[in-house]
Amino acid sequence: MARRILWGSLVLTPVAIFARFVFHLDETTLFVLAAVALIPLAWLIGEATEHAAEHTGPGVGGFLNASFGNAPELIIALFAVAGALPGVVRGSLTGSVVSNILLVLGAAMIAGGDGDVDARSLRWQLFAVFGAVAVLTIPSAFAWDGGSHERHSLFILSIPISAVLLFAYLAITWQNLRIHRAAERVEPAPHAWSLRRSLTVLAIATAATAMVSEILVHSLDHFGKAVGLNEFFIAVVIVAIVGNAAEHGGAIVIARRGNTTLATEIAITSSMQVAVFVAPAVCLLSWIVGRGLPLSFRVIEIVTMAAAALFAAFVVADGKSRRWEGFLLVGVYGAVVIWYLLA
């Protein structure tokens, strides 16, 4: 019954698109429509990823889900760059890293209960996140000292740093896929979709998610003013969660089905991709769609990203997923959100 409702709810995607571009409804209505439309899309991405993982194994499946799920994040960031909202871009990137590590990983552990995780893969990726944050501290520090550093100068400094991060991403991805290719059995179950069908559904669902996410972000400014939230909080919490709704929902759905290994891979791989791939990619592409975006993050952003990565690495070190650890991660995320609200 629930599956039929979710399949039927996919009609909300064209409804939201027509409401924005044809009927030009008010922004509050668009916000509600887009938020609700993202729920079945997140489920569909999770469904397609799980079928793809039947052919590839959980490690590659997590990589596929994170890759498709982060496409809207990259698109949303470029829209924000074009709209001259650099603070929103950096805030949403920070929020994506932190929410995937703490909120999504924690929710997946809660939903999946006791189970196994691939500790070696997760540690490798979490330390990659920490390393990326350490590198991003270089341009960020120049903006902390109170000097009059020009935005263009910080952007020029961010270019070689972005190139280093992208090279590291290719190396990390290659190594991680080699680990899983050598370790995982990949014999699909009889009921599984074909790999071609799974990837086709993932591509279509990702494109739809990107469009609906853009609609929701378009209405967020009006929503934030209506409820009295500042731009930083909207970016680091709301935009980040919305931009990653696909992975959030997909990881939880997969965890509820007992596949904690794939669910935790989705959460951590997504966070790693944002830190090591999406952030530098947005920086390098920003000059095409607008002014160059320097990767100069606030102190609170650097601290929370680094702390989240180290904390999660400690939690998954024993290779086990436990429900109480999930509650702990979600609780830490709640504390971080309060800090963002007060910042």
VODRENMI-490182 format. One line per 3 residues: number of its first residue (from 1); for each residue z, x, y of N, C-alpha, C, CB. Coordinates in steps of 0.2 Angstrom, whole numbers, plus 5000, padded with zeros to 4 digits. Glycine has a CB too. Layout:
<fidos>
NUM) Z,X,Y,Z,X,Y,Z,X,Y,Z,X,Y ~ ...
</fidos>
This chain:
<fidos>
1) 5000,5004,4994,5000,5000,5000,5000,5004,5006,5006,4995,5000 ~ 5004,5009,5006,5005,5014,5012,4998,5017,5013,5011,5019,5011 ~ 4995,5020,5008,4989,5023,5008,4983,5018,5011,4986,5026,5002
4) 4983,5012,5010,4978,5007,5012,4980,5007,5020,4979,5001,5009 ~ 4986,5006,5022,4988,5005,5029,4985,5012,5033,4995,5005,5030 ~ 4986,5018,5030,4984,5024,5033,4977,5024,5034,4987,5030,5030
7) 4973,5022,5028,4966,5022,5029,4963,5017,5034,4963,5020,5022 ~ 4966,5011,5034,4964,5006,5039,4966,5008,5046,4968,5000,5038 ~ 4972,5012,5047,4974,5014,5054,4969,5020,5057,4981,5017,5053
10) 4964,5022,5053,4960,5027,5056,4955,5024,5061,4955,5030,5050 ~ 4955,5017,5061,4951,5014,5066,4953,5015,5073,4950,5006,5064 ~ 4960,5017,5073,4963,5018,5080,4959,5024,5084,4970,5019,5079
13) 4956,5028,5080,4953,5034,5083,4947,5032,5087,4950,5039,5078 ~ 4942,5028,5085,4937,5025,5089,4940,5021,5095,4932,5022,5086 ~ 4945,5017,5093,4948,5012,5098,4951,5016,5104,4954,5008,5095
16) 4954,5022,5103,4957,5026,5108,4951,5029,5112,4961,5032,5105 ~ 4946,5032,5109,4940,5035,5112,4937,5030,5117,4935,5038,5107 ~ 4935,5024,5114,4932,5018,5118,4937,5016,5124,4930,5012,5114
19) 4943,5016,5123,4948,5014,5128,4948,5019,5134,4955,5014,5125 ~ 4947,5025,5132,4947,5031,5137,4940,5031,5141,4948,5037,5135 ~ 4935,5031,5137,4928,5033,5140,4924,5027,5142,4924,5038,5135
22) 4925,5021,5139,4921,5015,5140,4925,5010,5144,4919,5012,5133 ~ 4931,5009,5142,4935,5003,5146,4940,5006,5151,4939,4999,5141 ~ 4941,5013,5151,4945,5016,5156,4952,5013,5157,4941,5016,5163
25) 4955,5012,5152,4962,5009,5152,4967,5013,5156,4964,5007,5145 ~ 4972,5010,5158,4977,5014,5161,4980,5020,5157,4983,5010,5164 ~ 4983,5025,5160,4985,5031,5156,4991,5030,5152,4987,5036,5161
28) 4995,5025,5153,5001,5024,5149,4999,5021,5142,5006,5019,5152 ~ 4994,5016,5143,4991,5013,5137,4987,5018,5133,4986,5007,5139 ~ 4984,5023,5136,4980,5028,5133,4985,5032,5129,4976,5032,5138
31) 4990,5034,5132,4995,5038,5129,4998,5035,5122,5001,5040,5134 ~ 4999,5029,5123,5002,5025,5117,4997,5025,5111,5004,5018,5118 ~ 4991,5023,5113,4985,5023,5108,4984,5030,5105,4979,5020,5112
34) 4983,5035,5109,4982,5041,5106,4987,5044,5102,4981,5046,5112 ~ 4994,5043,5104,4999,5045,5100,4999,5042,5093,5006,5044,5103 ~ 4998,5035,5093,4998,5031,5086,4992,5033,5082,4998,5024,5088
37) 4986,5035,5086,4980,5037,5082,4981,5043,5078,4974,5037,5087 ~ 4985,5048,5081,4986,5054,5078,4989,5054,5071,4989,5059,5083 ~ 4993,5049,5070,4997,5048,5064,4992,5048,5058,5001,5042,5064
40) 4988,5043,5057,4983,5043,5051,4979,5049,5051,4979,5037,5051 ~ 4977,5052,5057,4973,5058,5057,4977,5064,5054,4970,5060,5064 ~ 4983,5064,5055,4987,5070,5052,4988,5069,5045,4994,5070,5056
43) 4988,5062,5043,4989,5061,5036,4982,5063,5032,4990,5054,5034 ~ 4977,5061,5035,4970,5063,5032,4969,5070,5032,4964,5060,5036 ~ 4971,5074,5037,4970,5081,5036,4975,5084,5031,4972,5085,5043
46) 4981,5081,5030,4985,5083,5025,4982,5082,5018,4992,5080,5025 ~ 4979,5076,5017,4976,5074,5011,4971,5078,5009,4974,5066,5012 ~ 4966,5080,5014,4960,5084,5012,4962,5091,5011,4955,5084,5018
49) 4968,5093,5014,4970,5100,5013,4973,5101,5006,4975,5102,5018 ~ 4977,5096,5004,4980,5096,4997,4974,5096,4992,4984,5090,4996 ~ 4969,5092,4993,4963,5092,4988,4960,5099,4988,4958,5086,4989
52) 4959,5102,4994,4956,5108,4994,4960,5114,4991,4955,5110,5002 ~ 4967,5113,4991,4971,5118,4988,4971,5118,4981,4978,5117,4991 ~ 4968,5112,4978,4967,5112,4971,4962,5117,4968,4965,5104,4969
55) 4958,5118,4973,4952,5123,4971,4954,5130,4973,4946,5121,4974 ~ 4958,5131,4979,4960,5137,4982,4967,5140,4981,4959,5137,4989 ~ 4971,5136,4979,4978,5138,4978,4982,5137,4985,4979,5145,4976
58) 4989,5136,4985,4993,5135,4991,4992,5139,4996,5000,5134,4989 ~ 4991,5146,4995,4991,5151,5000,4984,5150,5005,4991,5158,4998 ~ 4979,5149,5001,4972,5148,5005,4972,5141,5008,4966,5149,5000
61) 4975,5136,5004,4976,5129,5007,4980,5129,5013,4979,5125,5001 ~ 4985,5133,5013,4989,5133,5020,4985,5136,5025,4995,5137,5019 ~ 4981,5141,5024,4977,5144,5029,4972,5139,5031,4973,5151,5026
64) 4969,5136,5027,4964,5131,5029,4967,5125,5033,4960,5127,5023 ~ 4973,5123,5031,4976,5118,5035,4977,5120,5042,4982,5115,5032 ~ 4980,5126,5043,4982,5129,5049,4976,5130,5053,4986,5135,5048
67) 4970,5133,5050,4964,5134,5054,4961,5128,5057,4959,5137,5049 ~ 4961,5122,5053,4958,5116,5055,4963,5113,5060,4957,5111,5049 ~ 4969,5113,5059,4974,5110,5063,4975,5113,5070,4981,5110,5060
70) 4974,5120,5070,4974,5123,5076,4968,5123,5081,4976,5131,5075 ~ 4963,5120,5078,4957,5119,5082,4958,5115,5088,4951,5116,5078 ~ 4962,5109,5087,4963,5105,5093,4967,5109,5098,4967,5099,5091
73) 4972,5113,5096,4976,5117,5100,4972,5122,5105,4981,5121,5096 ~ 4967,5125,5102,4963,5129,5106,4959,5125,5111,4958,5133,5101 ~ 4956,5120,5109,4952,5115,5113,4956,5113,5119,4949,5109,5109
76) 4962,5110,5117,4967,5108,5122,4968,5113,5127,4973,5105,5119 ~ 4970,5119,5125,4971,5125,5129,4966,5126,5134,4973,5131,5125 ~ 4959,5126,5132,4954,5128,5136,4953,5122,5141,4947,5128,5132
79) 4954,5116,5139,4954,5110,5144,4959,5112,5150,4955,5103,5141 ~ 4965,5114,5148,4970,5115,5153,4968,5121,5157,4977,5116,5149 ~ 4965,5126,5154,4963,5132,5158,4958,5129,5163,4960,5137,5154
82) 4953,5125,5161,4948,5123,5166,4951,5118,5171,4943,5119,5162 ~ 4957,5115,5169,4960,5111,5174,4965,5115,5179,4964,5106,5171 ~ 4965,5122,5178,4969,5126,5182,4976,5125,5181,4967,5125,5190
85) 4978,5124,5175,4985,5123,5173,4987,5129,5168,4986,5116,5169 ~ 4988,5135,5171,4990,5141,5166,4997,5140,5163,4989,5147,5170 ~ 5001,5137,5167,5008,5136,5165,5008,5132,5159,5012,5134,5170
88) 5004,5126,5159,5004,5122,5153,5001,5125,5147,4999,5116,5155 ~ 4996,5129,5148,4993,5133,5142,4998,5137,5139,4987,5137,5145 ~ 5001,5142,5143,5006,5146,5140,5012,5142,5137,5009,5151,5145
91) 5014,5137,5140,5020,5133,5138,5018,5130,5131,5022,5128,5143 ~ 5012,5127,5131,5010,5124,5124,5009,5129,5119,5003,5120,5125 ~ 5007,5135,5120,5006,5140,5115,5013,5142,5113,5003,5146,5118
94) 5018,5143,5117,5025,5145,5115,5028,5139,5111,5029,5146,5122 ~ 5027,5133,5113,5030,5127,5110,5027,5126,5103,5028,5121,5114 ~ 5020,5128,5102,5017,5128,5096,5020,5133,5091,5009,5129,5096
97) 5021,5139,5093,5024,5144,5089,5031,5142,5087,5024,5151,5092 ~ 5035,5140,5092,5042,5138,5090,5043,5132,5086,5046,5137,5097 ~ 5039,5127,5088,5040,5120,5084,5037,5121,5077,5036,5115,5088
100) 5032,5125,5076,5029,5126,5069,5035,5129,5065,5023,5129,5069 ~ 5038,5135,5067,5043,5139,5064,5049,5135,5062,5044,5145,5067 ~ 5051,5131,5067,5058,5128,5067,5057,5121,5065,5062,5129,5073
103) 5054,5117,5069,5053,5109,5067,5049,5108,5061,5050,5106,5073 ~ 5043,5110,5061,5039,5109,5055,5041,5112,5048,5032,5111,5056 ~ 5043,5118,5049,5046,5121,5043,5052,5117,5040,5047,5128,5044
106) 5057,5116,5045,5063,5112,5044,5061,5105,5041,5067,5112,5050 ~ 5057,5102,5044,5055,5095,5042,5052,5095,5035,5051,5091,5047 ~ 5048,5100,5033,5045,5101,5027,5050,5102,5021,5040,5106,5027
109) 5055,5106,5023,5061,5108,5018,5065,5101,5017,5065,5113,5021 ~ 5066,5098,5022,5070,5091,5022,5066,5086,5017,5071,5088,5028 ~ 5060,5086,5019,5056,5081,5015,5055,5083,5008,5049,5080,5018
112) 5054,5090,5007,5052,5092,5000,5059,5093,4996,5048,5098,5000 ~ 5064,5094,4999,5070,5096,4995,5070,5103,4992,5071,5090,4990 ~ 5074,5104,4987,5074,5110,4984,5068,5112,4980,5080,5110,4978
115) 5065,5118,4982,5059,5120,4979,5058,5127,4980,5053,5116,4982 ~ 5052,5129,4978,5050,5136,4979,5046,5137,4985,5046,5139,4973 ~ 5046,5143,4988,5042,5146,4993,5039,5153,4992,5045,5145,5000
118) 5033,5154,4995,5031,5161,4994,5034,5166,4999,5023,5161,4994 ~ 5040,5169,4997,5043,5173,5002,5039,5179,5005,5050,5175,4999 ~ 5036,5182,5000,5032,5188,5003,5027,5186,5008,5028,5191,4997
121) 5023,5181,5007,5018,5178,5011,5021,5176,5018,5014,5173,5008 ~ 5027,5172,5017,5030,5169,5023,5033,5175,5028,5035,5164,5022 ~ 5036,5180,5024,5039,5185,5028,5034,5189,5032,5043,5190,5023
124) 5028,5191,5028,5023,5194,5031,5020,5191,5037,5017,5195,5026 ~ 5019,5185,5037,5017,5181,5043,5022,5180,5049,5014,5174,5041 ~ 5028,5179,5047,5034,5179,5052,5035,5185,5056,5040,5176,5049
127) 5034,5191,5052,5035,5197,5055,5029,5199,5060,5035,5203,5050 ~ 5023,5196,5058,5017,5196,5062,5018,5192,5069,5011,5193,5058 ~ 5021,5187,5068,5023,5183,5074,5027,5187,5079,5026,5176,5072
130) 5033,5190,5076,5037,5194,5080,5034,5200,5083,5043,5197,5075 ~ 5029,5203,5079,5025,5209,5082,5021,5206,5088,5021,5212,5077 ~ 5018,5200,5087,5013,5198,5092,5018,5197,5099,5010,5191,5090
133) 5023,5194,5098,5028,5192,5103,5030,5199,5107,5034,5188,5101 ~ 5031,5204,5103,5033,5210,5106,5027,5213,5110,5035,5216,5100 ~ 5021,5212,5107,5015,5215,5111,5014,5211,5118,5009,5215,5107
136) 5015,5204,5117,5015,5200,5123,5020,5201,5128,5015,5192,5121 ~ 5025,5204,5126,5030,5206,5131,5028,5211,5136,5037,5209,5128 ~ 5023,5215,5135,5020,5220,5139,5017,5217,5146,5015,5224,5136
139) 5012,5212,5145,5010,5209,5152,5015,5204,5155,5004,5205,5150 ~ 5019,5201,5150,5025,5197,5153,5030,5200,5157,5028,5193,5147 ~ 5032,5207,5155,5037,5210,5159,5035,5212,5166,5038,5217,5155
142) 5028,5213,5167,5026,5214,5174,5027,5208,5179,5018,5216,5174 ~ 5027,5202,5176,5028,5196,5180,5035,5195,5181,5024,5190,5177 ~ 5040,5198,5177,5047,5197,5177,5051,5201,5183,5050,5198,5171
145) 5048,5206,5185,5051,5211,5189,5051,5208,5197,5049,5218,5189 ~ 5048,5203,5198,5048,5200,5205,5043,5203,5209,5055,5201,5208 ~ 5039,5208,5207,5034,5211,5211,5028,5206,5212,5031,5217,5207
148) 5024,5208,5216,5018,5204,5218,5012,5206,5214,5016,5205,5226 ~ 5012,5206,5208,5007,5207,5203,5001,5202,5204,5009,5209,5196 ~ 4995,5204,5205,4990,5199,5205,4988,5196,5199,4984,5202,5209
151) 4986,5189,5199,4985,5186,5192,4979,5190,5189,4983,5179,5193 ~ 4974,5192,5193,4968,5195,5190,4970,5202,5187,4963,5197,5196 ~ 4975,5206,5190,4977,5212,5187,4981,5211,5180,4982,5216,5191
154) 4985,5205,5180,4988,5204,5173,4983,5201,5168,4993,5198,5175 ~ 4978,5198,5170,4972,5196,5166,4969,5202,5163,4967,5191,5169 ~ 4967,5207,5167,4964,5213,5165,4968,5217,5160,4962,5218,5171
157) 4975,5217,5161,4980,5220,5156,4980,5216,5150,4987,5220,5159 ~ 4979,5210,5150,4979,5205,5144,4973,5206,5140,4980,5198,5146 ~ 4968,5208,5142,4961,5209,5138,4962,5214,5132,4956,5211,5143
160) 4964,5220,5133,4965,5224,5128,4970,5222,5123,4966,5232,5130 ~ 4976,5219,5125,4981,5216,5121,4978,5211,5117,4987,5214,5126 ~ 4974,5207,5120,4971,5201,5116,4966,5204,5110,4967,5197,5120
163) 4963,5209,5112,4958,5212,5107,4963,5215,5101,4954,5218,5110 ~ 4968,5218,5103,4973,5221,5097,4975,5216,5093,4978,5225,5101 ~ 4977,5210,5096,4980,5204,5092,4975,5201,5088,4983,5199,5097
166) 4969,5201,5090,4963,5198,5086,4962,5202,5080,4957,5197,5090 ~ 4962,5209,5081,4960,5214,5076,4966,5213,5071,4960,5221,5078 ~ 4972,5213,5073,4978,5212,5069,4977,5205,5065,4985,5212,5073
169) 4975,5200,5068,4974,5194,5064,4969,5194,5059,4972,5188,5069 ~ 4964,5198,5060,4959,5199,5054,4962,5203,5049,4953,5202,5057 ~ 4966,5208,5050,4969,5212,5045,4974,5208,5041,4972,5218,5048
172) 4978,5204,5045,4983,5200,5042,4980,5195,5037,4988,5197,5047 ~ 4975,5191,5040,4972,5186,5036,4969,5189,5029,4967,5182,5040 ~ 4965,5194,5030,4962,5197,5024,4967,5199,5019,4958,5204,5026
175) 4973,5203,5021,4978,5205,5017,4981,5199,5013,4983,5209,5020 ~ 4983,5194,5017,4986,5188,5015,4982,5184,5010,4989,5183,5020 ~ 4976,5183,5011,4971,5180,5006,4970,5184,5000,4964,5179,5010
178) 4970,5191,5000,4970,5195,4995,4976,5194,4990,4969,5202,4996 ~ 4982,5193,4993,4988,5192,4989,4988,5186,4985,4994,5192,4994 ~ 4985,5180,4989,4985,5174,4985,4979,5174,4980,4984,5168,4991
181) 4974,5177,4982,4968,5177,4977,4970,5180,4970,4962,5180,4980 ~ 4974,5185,4971,4977,5189,4965,4982,5185,4961,4979,5196,4967 ~ 4986,5181,4965,4992,5179,4962,4991,5171,4960,4998,5179,4967
184) 4987,5167,4962,4987,5160,4961,4982,5158,4956,4985,5157,4968 ~ 4984,5153,4952,4979,5150,4948,4975,5144,4951,4983,5147,4941 ~ 4969,5144,4951,4965,5139,4955,4961,5135,4950,4961,5143,4960
187) 4964,5131,4946,4960,5126,4942,4962,5119,4944,4962,5127,4934 ~ 4957,5116,4947,4958,5109,4950,4960,5104,4945,4952,5107,4954 ~ 4964,5099,4947,4966,5093,4943,4960,5089,4943,4972,5090,4946
190) 4960,5085,4937,4954,5080,4936,4953,5075,4942,4954,5076,4930 ~ 4958,5073,4946,4957,5068,4951,4955,5071,4958,4964,5064,4952 ~ 4955,5078,4958,4954,5081,4964,4947,5080,4967,4956,5089,4964
193) 4947,5080,4974,4940,5079,4977,4937,5086,4976,4941,5078,4985 ~ 4930,5086,4977,4927,5092,4976,4928,5096,4983,4919,5091,4976 ~ 4927,5103,4982,4929,5107,4988,4925,5105,4994,4928,5115,4986
196) 4918,5104,4993,4914,5102,4998,4916,5096,5002,4907,5101,4996 ~ 4918,5091,4998,4920,5084,5001,4927,5086,5005,4922,5079,4995 ~ 4931,5090,5002,4938,5091,5005,4936,5095,5012,4942,5096,5001
199) 4932,5100,5012,4931,5103,5018,4927,5099,5023,4926,5109,5017 ~ 4923,5094,5021,4919,5090,5026,4924,5085,5029,4914,5086,5022 ~ 4928,5082,5025,4933,5078,5028,4938,5081,5033,4938,5074,5022
202) 4940,5088,5031,4944,5092,5036,4940,5093,5042,4946,5098,5033 ~ 4934,5094,5042,4930,5096,5048,4930,5089,5053,4923,5098,5046 ~ 4928,5084,5049,4927,5077,5053,4934,5075,5056,4925,5072,5049
205) 4939,5076,5052,4946,5074,5055,4948,5078,5060,4951,5074,5049 ~ 4947,5085,5060,4949,5090,5065,4945,5088,5071,4947,5097,5063 ~ 4939,5086,5071,4935,5085,5077,4938,5078,5080,4927,5084,5075
208) 4939,5073,5076,4942,5067,5079,4949,5069,5082,4943,5062,5073 ~ 4953,5073,5079,4960,5075,5081,4959,5078,5088,4963,5079,5076 ~ 4954,5082,5089,4953,5086,5095,4952,5081,5101,4947,5091,5095
211) 4947,5076,5099,4946,5071,5104,4952,5067,5106,4940,5066,5102 ~ 4956,5065,5101,4961,5060,5103,4967,5064,5106,4964,5057,5096 ~ 4968,5071,5104,4973,5075,5107,4971,5076,5115,4973,5082,5104
214) 4965,5077,5116,4963,5078,5123,4964,5071,5127,4955,5079,5124 ~ 4963,5065,5124,4965,5059,5128,4972,5059,5129,4963,5053,5123 ~ 4976,5061,5124,4984,5060,5125,4986,5065,5130,4987,5062,5118
217) 4983,5071,5130,4985,5076,5135,4983,5074,5142,4982,5083,5134 ~ 4977,5071,5143,4975,5068,5149,4980,5063,5152,4968,5065,5148 ~ 4983,5060,5148,4988,5055,5151,4995,5057,5151,4988,5049,5146
220) 4996,5064,5149,5003,5066,5149,5006,5067,5156,5003,5073,5145 ~ 5002,5069,5161,5005,5070,5167,5008,5064,5170,4999,5073,5172 ~ 5004,5059,5169,5006,5052,5172,5013,5050,5168,5001,5047,5171
223) 5013,5051,5161,5019,5050,5157,5025,5054,5160,5017,5051,5150 ~ 5024,5061,5161,5029,5065,5163,5032,5063,5169,5027,5072,5163 ~ 5028,5061,5174,5030,5059,5181,5034,5052,5180,5025,5058,5186
226) 5032,5048,5176,5035,5041,5175,5042,5042,5172,5031,5037,5170 ~ 5043,5047,5167,5050,5048,5164,5054,5054,5168,5049,5049,5157 ~ 5051,5057,5173,5054,5062,5176,5055,5069,5173,5061,5060,5178
229) 5050,5071,5169,5050,5077,5166,5046,5082,5169,5048,5077,5158 ~ 5048,5089,5169,5045,5094,5173,5039,5097,5169,5049,5100,5175 ~ 5034,5100,5172,5028,5102,5169,5029,5107,5163,5024,5106,5174
232) 5034,5111,5164,5036,5116,5158,5038,5113,5152,5041,5121,5160 ~ 5043,5108,5153,5045,5104,5147,5040,5100,5144,5051,5100,5149 ~ 5035,5097,5148,5030,5093,5145,5025,5098,5141,5026,5090,5150
235) 5024,5104,5143,5019,5108,5140,5023,5111,5133,5017,5114,5144 ~ 5029,5113,5134,5032,5117,5128,5034,5113,5123,5038,5121,5131 ~ 5035,5106,5124,5038,5102,5119,5033,5096,5117,5044,5098,5121
238) 5031,5092,5122,5026,5087,5121,5019,5089,5119,5026,5082,5127 ~ 5016,5093,5123,5009,5095,5122,5009,5099,5116,5007,5099,5128 ~ 5014,5103,5115,5014,5107,5109,5014,5103,5102,5020,5112,5109
241) 5019,5098,5102,5019,5094,5096,5013,5090,5095,5025,5089,5097 ~ 5010,5087,5101,5004,5083,5100,4998,5087,5098,5002,5080,5107 ~ 4997,5093,5101,4992,5098,5099,4992,5100,5092,4992,5104,5103
244) 4998,5100,5089,4999,5102,5082,5001,5096,5077,5004,5107,5081 ~ 4999,5090,5079,5001,5084,5076,4998,5084,5068,4999,5078,5079 ~ 4992,5087,5068,4989,5087,5061,4993,5091,5056,4982,5090,5062
247) 4995,5097,5058,4999,5102,5054,5006,5099,5053,5000,5109,5056 ~ 5009,5096,5058,5016,5093,5057,5016,5087,5052,5018,5090,5064 ~ 5011,5083,5053,5011,5077,5048,5009,5079,5041,5006,5072,5051
250) 5004,5084,5041,5001,5086,5035,5006,5090,5031,4995,5090,5036 ~ 5010,5094,5034,5015,5098,5030,5021,5093,5027,5018,5103,5035 ~ 5023,5088,5031,5028,5084,5029,5025,5080,5023,5030,5079,5035
253) 5019,5077,5024,5016,5073,5018,5016,5077,5012,5010,5070,5020 ~ 5014,5083,5012,5013,5087,5006,5020,5089,5003,5009,5094,5008 ~ 5025,5090,5008,5031,5092,5005,5034,5086,5002,5036,5094,5011
256) 5033,5080,5004,5036,5074,5001,5033,5073,4994,5034,5068,5005 ~ 5027,5076,4993,5024,5076,4986,5027,5081,4981,5017,5076,4987 ~ 5031,5085,4984,5034,5090,4980,5031,5097,4980,5034,5088,4973
259) 5026,5098,4984,5023,5104,4985,5025,5108,4991,5015,5103,4986 ~ 5032,5111,4990,5035,5115,4995,5031,5121,4997,5042,5116,4994 ~ 5028,5124,4992,5025,5131,4993,5019,5130,4998,5022,5133,4987
262) 5015,5125,4997,5009,5123,5002,5012,5121,5009,5005,5118,4999 ~ 5017,5117,5009,5020,5114,5015,5022,5120,5019,5025,5109,5014 ~ 5026,5124,5016,5029,5130,5021,5024,5134,5023,5034,5133,5017
265) 5018,5135,5019,5013,5140,5021,5009,5137,5027,5008,5140,5015 ~ 5008,5130,5027,5005,5127,5032,5009,5128,5039,5005,5119,5031 ~ 5016,5127,5039,5020,5128,5045,5019,5135,5047,5027,5126,5043
268) 5021,5140,5043,5021,5147,5045,5014,5150,5047,5024,5151,5040 ~ 5009,5148,5043,5002,5151,5044,5000,5148,5051,4997,5149,5039 ~ 5001,5142,5053,5000,5139,5059,5003,5142,5065,5001,5131,5059
271) 5009,5144,5064,5013,5148,5069,5010,5154,5070,5020,5148,5068 ~ 5008,5158,5065,5005,5165,5065,4999,5164,5069,5005,5168,5058 ~ 4995,5159,5067,4988,5159,5070,4988,5158,5077,4984,5153,5067
274) 4993,5154,5080,4994,5152,5087,4995,5159,5090,4999,5147,5088 ~ 5000,5163,5088,5003,5169,5091,4998,5174,5091,5009,5171,5088 ~ 4994,5175,5085,4990,5181,5084,4982,5180,5085,4991,5184,5077
277) 4981,5173,5085,4973,5171,5086,4972,5167,5092,4971,5168,5079 ~ 4976,5161,5092,4974,5156,5097,4976,5159,5104,4978,5150,5096 ~ 4981,5162,5105,4983,5165,5112,4978,5170,5114,4990,5168,5111
280) 4977,5175,5110,4972,5180,5113,4965,5177,5114,4971,5186,5108 ~ 4963,5172,5109,4956,5169,5110,4956,5165,5116,4955,5164,5104 ~ 4961,5161,5118,4961,5158,5124,4961,5162,5130,4968,5153,5125
283) 4964,5168,5130,4964,5173,5135,4957,5175,5136,4968,5179,5134 ~ 4953,5177,5131,4947,5180,5131,4941,5175,5133,4945,5183,5125 ~ 4942,5169,5131,4938,5163,5133,4939,5160,5140,4938,5158,5127
286) 4945,5161,5143,4947,5158,5149,4942,5159,5154,4954,5160,5150 ~ 4939,5165,5155,4935,5167,5160,4929,5163,5160,4934,5174,5161 ~ 4927,5160,5154,4921,5156,5154,4922,5149,5157,4919,5156,5146
289) 4928,5146,5155,4929,5139,5157,4933,5139,5164,4933,5136,5152 ~ 4935,5144,5166,4939,5144,5173,4941,5151,5174,4945,5140,5172 ~ 4947,5152,5178,4949,5159,5180,4952,5162,5174,4954,5158,5186
292) 4952,5168,5174,4955,5172,5168,4963,5170,5167,4955,5179,5169 ~ 4965,5169,5161,4972,5167,5159,4976,5173,5157,4972,5162,5154 ~ 4980,5176,5161,4985,5181,5159,4990,5179,5154,4988,5185,5165
295) 4991,5183,5149,4996,5182,5144,5003,5184,5146,4994,5185,5137 ~ 5005,5181,5152,5012,5183,5155,5016,5177,5154,5011,5185,5162 ~ 5021,5178,5149,5025,5172,5147,5032,5173,5150,5026,5172,5139
298) 5036,5168,5151,5042,5168,5154,5047,5171,5149,5045,5161,5156 ~ 5053,5173,5152,5058,5176,5148,5060,5171,5142,5064,5178,5152 ~ 5061,5165,5144,5064,5160,5139,5059,5159,5134,5065,5154,5143
301) 5052,5160,5135,5047,5159,5130,5047,5165,5125,5040,5158,5134 ~ 5047,5171,5128,5047,5177,5123,5053,5177,5119,5047,5183,5128 ~ 5059,5175,5122,5065,5175,5118,5065,5170,5112,5071,5174,5122
304) 5063,5164,5114,5063,5159,5109,5058,5160,5103,5062,5152,5112 ~ 5052,5162,5105,5047,5164,5100,5050,5169,5095,5041,5166,5103 ~ 5052,5175,5098,5055,5180,5094,5061,5178,5089,5057,5186,5098
307) 5065,5174,5092,5071,5172,5089,5070,5167,5083,5076,5169,5094 ~ 5065,5163,5084,5063,5158,5079,5060,5162,5073,5058,5153,5082 ~ 5056,5167,5074,5052,5170,5069,5058,5174,5065,5047,5175,5072
310) 5062,5177,5068,5067,5181,5064,5072,5176,5060,5072,5185,5069 ~ 5074,5171,5063,5078,5166,5060,5075,5163,5054,5080,5160,5065 ~ 5069,5161,5055,5065,5158,5049,5064,5163,5043,5058,5155,5051
313) 5063,5170,5045,5062,5175,5040,5068,5176,5036,5060,5182,5044 ~ 5074,5175,5039,5080,5175,5036,5081,5170,5031,5086,5176,5041 ~ 5079,5164,5033,5080,5157,5029,5076,5158,5023,5078,5151,5033
316) 5069,5160,5023,5065,5160,5017,5065,5166,5013,5058,5159,5020 ~ 5070,5171,5015,5070,5177,5012,5071,5177,5004,5075,5182,5015 ~ 5075,5172,5002,5076,5171,4995,5071,5168,4991,5083,5168,4994
319) 5066,5165,4994,5060,5162,4990,5062,5155,4988,5058,5166,4984 ~ 5067,5152,4991,5069,5145,4990,5069,5141,4996,5075,5145,4986 ~ 5067,5134,4995,5067,5129,5000,5073,5125,4998,5061,5125,5001
322) 5078,5124,5003,5084,5120,5002,5084,5115,5008,5090,5124,5001 ~ 5086,5108,5006,5086,5103,5011,5091,5105,5017,5088,5097,5008 ~ 5097,5108,5015,5102,5109,5021,5099,5115,5025,5108,5112,5018
325) 5095,5119,5023,5091,5124,5027,5086,5121,5032,5088,5130,5023 ~ 5083,5116,5029,5079,5112,5034,5082,5109,5039,5075,5107,5030 ~ 5088,5105,5038,5092,5102,5043,5094,5108,5048,5098,5099,5040
328) 5096,5114,5046,5098,5119,5050,5092,5121,5055,5100,5125,5046 ~ 5086,5122,5052,5081,5124,5056,5079,5118,5062,5074,5125,5052 ~ 5079,5112,5060,5078,5107,5064,5084,5106,5070,5078,5100,5061
331) 5090,5108,5068,5095,5108,5073,5094,5114,5078,5102,5109,5069 ~ 5092,5119,5075,5091,5125,5080,5085,5123,5085,5089,5131,5076 ~ 5080,5120,5082,5075,5117,5087,5077,5113,5092,5069,5114,5083
334) 5082,5108,5090,5085,5103,5095,5088,5107,5100,5089,5099,5091 ~ 5092,5113,5098,5096,5117,5103,5091,5120,5108,5100,5122,5100 ~ 5085,5122,5105,5080,5126,5109,5077,5121,5114,5075,5129,5105
337) 5076,5115,5112,5073,5109,5116,5077,5108,5122,5071,5103,5112 ~ 5084,5108,5121,5089,5107,5126,5088,5112,5131,5096,5106,5124 ~ 5088,5119,5129,5087,5124,5133,5081,5124,5138,5087,5131,5129
340) 5075,5122,5134,5069,5121,5138,5070,5115,5144,5063,5119,5134 ~ 5074,5110,5142,5075,5105,5147,5079,5107,5153,5078,5099,5144 ~ 5083,5112,5152,5088,5114,5157,5085,5120,5161,5094,5116,5154
343) 5079,5123,5158,5076,5129,5161,5073,5127,5168,5071,5132,5156
</fidos>
